[in-house]
Amino acid sequence: MYFPAKILLFGEYGILLNSKALSIPYPRFSGRLRMMDRSTAKHNTEEAGSNASLKSLLRYFILNSNKVSFLRLDQFQEDVSMGIYFDSSIPPCSGLGSSGALTAALYHKYASDTSLNDYQKIQSDLAEIEACFHGISSGIDPLTSLINGALLIENRYTTVTKPDLTAFFNTYSLFLINAHSTGNTGDLVTYFMEQYQEKEFRTKIDKEYIPAINQTIDSLLAKDFSSFPTHLARYSQFQLSHFKKMVPESMRKYFSDGLESGDFYLKLCGSGGGGYLLAISPDQHKAENYFKMNHLDYTIV
């Protein structure tokens, strides 16, 4: 079974502090668990490297077995020894949820109860697994990959629903912009949470950033596309102004140009620091002309 990449439309970093979040699967990239072919195992360094990573992950699970008691670790241990690996096309450190897809695959294969009735409980379990990669996880990336559908998270601890985004996609075009650099999610999340301990930054997050996330999502879901650009512009401007470590220096000009023209709005796609950025545009033609003129590497979502 394949597990898709994801795009976090809105909620990066804020979801860790109980903002709303909205995510969609991105099946252009995906991954699945497979068993190594013993006859070629010695020659496939990629498969062997993935298997070695799963061995390290198994050791983490064993040391933290109380946190992942919902996993059948005995079966996972047996499969790891037999050569299981994660065959993935999702570029790592790109903001597209490579660790989330792996987490979803592990949960699907090794969870004692894989019924998808209680999204909130599943999200909590997935967050425990993914925490081994990032130190802290909301669980939204792997949940999006697991159910392979759009998700609305009211906040980190409450309602999870499947929203209808048809009107949004009929009105706006989405693009992934490749920054051609990578970011380390764990380091950036740690940095963000450390910054959040500072009173001035915490006030800006609580009073400006989280409301911008929530209002952007609320206007989208209400199909209020007259106020949506205003909220989205605040969102983009906040990241440009206050997420200096997350927004690559090479991309800052394009944030500013989009805000000035209103032809598109750039934002992080995940934790940032590199990888992909997400551009949201009310006019696909104008946005594409700009990206081509500036030689940006873009893909229409």
JODA-V743967 format. One record per backbone hydrogen bond with DSSP energy under -0.5 kcal/mol. CO is the residue of the C=O (numbers start at 1). NH is the residue of the N-H. E is the energy in kcal/mol with one decimal. If there is no record, write none. Layout:
BEGIN
[[CO;NH;E] [CO;NH;E]]
END
This chain:
BEGIN
[[3;31;-1.7] [5;26;-3.3] [7;9;-1.1] [7;24;-2.4] [10;22;-2.6] [11;15;-2.7] [12;14;-1.9] [13;16;-0.9] [14;17;-2.0] [14;19;-2.0] [15;18;-1.3] [21;153;-2.8] [22;9;-1.2] [22;10;-1.8] [23;151;-2.5] [24;7;-3.1] [26;5;-1.1] [26;29;-1.6] [29;5;-2.4] [30;89;-3.0] [31;3;-2.7] [32;87;-3.0] [34;85;-2.9] [36;38;-0.8] [37;40;-1.7] [37;41;-1.1] [40;43;-1.5] [40;44;-0.9] [41;44;-0.7] [43;45;-0.9] [44;48;-2.2] [45;49;-2.4] [46;50;-2.1] [47;51;-2.5] [48;52;-2.3] [49;53;-1.9] [50;54;-2.1] [51;55;-1.7] [52;56;-1.9] [53;57;-2.2] [54;58;-2.4] [55;59;-2.0] [56;60;-1.9] [57;61;-2.5] [58;62;-2.5] [59;63;-2.1] [60;64;-1.5] [62;65;-1.1] [64;67;-1.7] [64;68;-1.0] [66;69;-0.5] [68;71;-2.1] [70;112;-3.0] [71;73;-1.5] [72;76;-1.9] [73;77;-2.8] [74;78;-1.9] [75;79;-2.4] [76;80;-2.6] [77;81;-2.0] [78;82;-1.2] [79;83;-0.7] [79;84;-2.0] [80;83;-1.0] [83;36;-2.1] [85;34;-2.9] [85;87;-0.7] [86;88;-0.9] [87;32;-1.8] [91;94;-0.7] [93;183;-1.3] [94;276;-2.9] [96;6;-2.4] [97;101;-2.2] [98;102;-1.8] [99;103;-2.5] [100;104;-2.5] [101;105;-2.3] [102;106;-2.5] [103;107;-2.4] [104;108;-2.6] [105;109;-1.9] [106;110;-2.7] [107;111;-2.2] [110;72;-2.6] [115;117;-0.6] [117;119;-0.8] [118;122;-2.4] [119;123;-3.1] [120;124;-1.8] [121;125;-2.2] [122;126;-3.0] [123;127;-2.1] [124;128;-1.4] [125;129;-1.7] [126;130;-2.8] [127;131;-1.5] [129;132;-1.6] [130;133;-2.0] [130;134;-1.4] [131;135;-2.6] [139;143;-1.6] [140;144;-2.3] [141;145;-2.0] [142;146;-2.7] [143;147;-2.4] [144;148;-1.3] [144;149;-0.9] [145;4;-0.5] [151;23;-2.2] [151;153;-0.5] [152;154;-0.6] [152;161;-2.3] [153;21;-1.8] [155;158;-1.1] [159;154;-2.6] [161;152;-3.0] [161;163;-0.7] [163;165;-0.7] [165;169;-2.4] [166;170;-1.5] [167;171;-0.7] [168;171;-1.0] [168;172;-2.8] [173;281;-2.8] [174;301;-2.6] [175;177;-0.5] [175;279;-2.9] [176;178;-0.6] [176;299;-1.9] [177;179;-0.6] [177;277;-2.4] [181;275;-4.3] [183;185;-0.7] [184;188;-2.3] [185;189;-2.9] [186;190;-2.2] [187;191;-2.4] [188;192;-2.7] [189;193;-2.5] [190;194;-2.0] [191;195;-2.5] [192;196;-2.2] [193;197;-0.6] [194;197;-0.9] [195;198;-1.7] [198;202;-2.8] [199;203;-2.4] [200;204;-1.8] [201;205;-2.5] [202;206;-2.8] [203;207;-2.8] [204;208;-2.0] [204;209;-2.0] [205;210;-2.8] [208;212;-1.7] [209;213;-2.3] [210;214;-2.6] [211;215;-2.8] [212;216;-2.0] [213;217;-2.3] [214;218;-2.7] [215;219;-2.4] [216;220;-1.9] [217;221;-2.7] [218;222;-1.9] [219;224;-2.8] [220;223;-1.5] [223;225;-1.5] [224;227;-0.6] [224;228;-1.5] [227;230;-0.5] [227;231;-1.8] [228;232;-2.6] [229;233;-2.4] [230;234;-1.8] [231;235;-2.1] [232;236;-2.6] [233;237;-2.8] [234;238;-2.3] [235;239;-1.8] [236;240;-2.2] [237;241;-2.4] [238;242;-2.9] [239;243;-1.9] [243;246;-0.6] [243;247;-2.3] [246;248;-0.7] [246;273;-4.1] [248;251;-1.9] [248;252;-0.6] [249;252;-1.0] [251;255;-1.5] [252;256;-2.1] [253;257;-2.6] [254;258;-2.2] [255;259;-2.2] [256;260;-2.2] [257;261;-2.4] [258;262;-2.7] [258;264;-0.6] [263;283;-0.7] [265;280;-2.3] [267;278;-2.6] [275;179;-2.9] [276;269;-0.8] [277;177;-2.9] [277;279;-0.5] [278;267;-1.9] [279;175;-2.4] [280;265;-1.9] [281;173;-3.1] [283;287;-2.3] [284;288;-2.7] [285;289;-2.3] [286;290;-2.0] [287;291;-2.6] [288;292;-2.7] [289;293;-2.4] [290;294;-1.9] [291;296;-2.9] [292;295;-1.4] [296;298;-1.0] [297;178;-2.9] [299;176;-2.8]]
END
